Every structure is written in structure tokens, then in C-alpha cells.
Amino acid sequence: MSDLESATPARPSRSYADRWKYPELLKAGYLVVPSGFLQHYSRLEPHALTHAEALFVLHLMEFKWDQEAPFPSYAKLASRMGVTVKMARRYAQNLERKGCLHRIRRTGNTNLFDLTPLFNKLLVQTNVPVEKAALR
């Protein structure tokens, strides 16, 4: 071993399993959340999100596997959040009223929850030049 190798401290592991201590916690999957969401949801203008609404969004994000809108049932969202189905619906209504969600109702199927309005608000809130991002 050279002097340089012995003087260089070992880098800590950056694996998700090591960060969370128990790899078993990641077996059911994990969620990638933009830091901009966590840093700005409570200061969105003109209407900030409540903590419960932000948690609802995080649960929706867990079902966002691609560019398409997620479509979990209200019953599944309510169960995961530990609230009633009526309360889960209310979170969706509030988010829609605040301009952060567009619900696409489908007959005989679950709603599609389009988060594009929220993503657009976050883009503006985080001062990303809109012309570079090309809002969709």
C-alpha cells in the first residue's frame, strides 16, 4: 500500500440500502422526490399546500411510474394515509382548487391525477427560467 492510499480516508457508502440502515426497508420500493417540492410546497403562491396535501401528493408520486398521470383509487390512497376516503377526496379537491392538480374523471375506472399544474408552479417558484424549461 502506498503512502497516498493510506492517507486517503475510505469514502462512506452512498447506497440507498446503507443510508437507510436496513435494506429490507427498500424491498417494497422507494420514491424519488424532487427536493424543490419538499423545499417549496409550503410556500407556493398564491396558495401554499398543507402538510396533509403534500403527503397526498407524495402518495400520488408513488404511483407515477412514467410520464402518464397516476391513477390510484381514493380507497388505496386513504388506506395508505390512514384517513377516510372522503378526506382523500377532499385533499384532491383542495389541490385542484389551488391549481396544483387536474383530475381526469373516467367512467367505470379510477381518476387520473395530473400533477403537471403542481410541477409548473414549482418550476416558477424555484426560479428556473421558464423559457428554458418550456412549460407543458
C-alpha positions as CSV (number, residue, x, y, z in Angstrom):
1,M,0.0,0.0,0.0
2,S,1.4,3.4,-1.0
3,D,1.6,6.4,1.4
4,L,-1.2,8.1,-0.7
5,E,-3.6,5.2,-0.3
6,S,-3.1,5.0,3.4
7,A,-3.6,8.8,3.8
8,T,-6.9,8.8,1.9
9,P,-9.8,8.0,4.1
10,A,-12.3,5.5,2.8
11,R,-15.4,7.1,1.3
12,P,-18.6,6.2,3.0
13,S,-21.0,4.1,1.0
14,R,-23.7,6.1,-0.8
15,S,-26.0,3.2,-1.5
16,Y,-29.7,3.6,-0.5
17,A,-29.6,0.4,1.5
18,D,-26.7,1.7,3.6
19,R,-28.3,5.1,4.1
20,W,-31.4,3.6,5.5
21,K,-29.5,1.0,7.6
22,Y,-31.9,-1.8,6.8
23,P,-32.0,-3.0,3.2
24,E,-35.3,-4.7,4.0
25,L,-37.0,-1.3,4.1
26,L,-36.3,-0.8,0.4
27,K,-37.7,-4.1,-0.8
28,A,-41.2,-2.6,-1.4
29,G,-39.5,0.2,-3.4
30,Y,-38.7,3.8,-2.8
31,L,-39.8,7.1,-4.0
32,V,-37.7,9.8,-5.8
33,V,-38.9,13.2,-4.8
34,P,-37.6,16.4,-6.2
35,S,-36.0,18.5,-3.4
36,G,-37.7,21.5,-4.9
37,F,-41.1,20.0,-3.9
38,L,-40.0,19.5,-0.3
39,Q,-38.4,22.9,-0.1
40,H,-41.3,24.9,-1.6
41,Y,-44.7,23.2,-1.2
42,S,-45.4,25.2,2.0
43,R,-44.6,28.5,0.2
44,L,-46.3,28.0,-3.1
45,E,-48.1,31.2,-4.3
46,P,-50.9,32.1,-4.1
47,H,-51.9,29.0,-2.2
48,A,-49.4,27.0,-0.1
49,L,-50.0,23.3,0.3
50,T,-50.8,22.0,3.8
51,H,-48.7,19.1,5.1
52,A,-51.5,16.7,4.5
53,E,-51.9,17.9,0.9
54,A,-48.2,17.5,0.4
55,L,-48.4,13.9,1.8
56,F,-51.3,13.2,-0.6
57,V,-49.0,14.4,-3.4
58,L,-46.2,12.1,-2.2
59,H,-48.6,9.2,-2.3
60,L,-49.7,10.1,-5.8
61,M,-46.0,10.3,-6.8
62,E,-45.5,6.8,-5.7
63,F,-47.9,5.7,-8.5
64,K,-46.2,7.9,-11.1
65,W,-44.2,5.4,-12.9
66,D,-43.7,7.2,-16.2
67,Q,-44.9,10.5,-17.9
68,E,-48.5,9.4,-17.7
69,A,-50.8,10.6,-14.9
70,P,-51.0,8.2,-12.0
71,F,-54.4,6.6,-11.3
72,P,-54.6,5.1,-7.8
73,S,-58.1,4.7,-6.2
74,Y,-59.2,7.0,-3.4
75,A,-59.6,3.9,-1.2
76,K,-55.9,2.9,-1.7
77,L,-54.7,6.5,-1.1
78,A,-56.9,6.8,2.0
79,S,-55.8,3.5,3.4
80,R,-52.1,4.4,3.0
81,M,-52.6,7.8,4.6
82,G,-54.8,6.5,7.4
83,V,-57.7,8.7,6.5
84,T,-61.2,8.2,5.2
85,V,-61.9,8.1,1.5
86,K,-63.9,11.3,2.0
87,M,-60.8,13.0,3.3
88,A,-58.7,11.7,0.5
89,R,-61.2,13.2,-2.0
90,R,-61.1,16.5,-0.1
91,Y,-57.3,16.6,-0.4
92,A,-57.7,16.1,-4.2
93,Q,-60.4,18.8,-4.4
94,N,-58.3,21.3,-2.4
95,L,-55.3,20.6,-4.6
96,E,-57.4,21.1,-7.7
97,R,-58.9,24.4,-6.3
98,K,-55.4,25.6,-5.6
99,G,-54.4,24.9,-9.2
100,C,-52.0,22.1,-8.3
101,L,-53.8,19.1,-9.7
102,H,-56.1,18.3,-12.6
103,R,-58.3,15.3,-12.0
104,I,-59.5,13.5,-15.1
105,R,-62.6,11.5,-14.3
106,R,-63.1,8.2,-16.1
107,T,-66.4,6.4,-16.0
108,G,-66.1,2.9,-14.5
109,N,-62.4,3.4,-13.7
110,T,-60.2,5.4,-11.2
111,N,-59.4,9.0,-11.8
112,L,-56.2,10.1,-13.5
113,F,-54.4,12.6,-11.3
114,D,-52.4,15.0,-13.5
115,L,-49.7,16.7,-11.4
116,T,-48.5,18.9,-14.2
117,P,-50.1,22.1,-12.7
118,L,-48.1,21.5,-9.5
119,F,-44.9,20.8,-11.4
120,N,-45.4,24.1,-13.4
121,K,-45.9,26.1,-10.1
122,L,-42.8,24.5,-8.6
123,L,-40.8,25.4,-11.7
124,V,-41.8,29.1,-11.4
125,Q,-41.4,29.1,-7.6
126,T,-37.9,27.7,-7.8
127,N,-36.9,30.5,-10.2
128,V,-36.0,28.1,-13.1
129,P,-36.0,30.2,-16.2
130,V,-39.4,29.2,-17.7
131,E,-38.3,29.7,-21.4
132,K,-35.5,27.1,-20.8
133,A,-37.9,24.6,-19.1
134,A,-40.7,25.1,-21.7
135,L,-43.8,24.6,-19.5
136,R,-46.0,21.9,-20.9
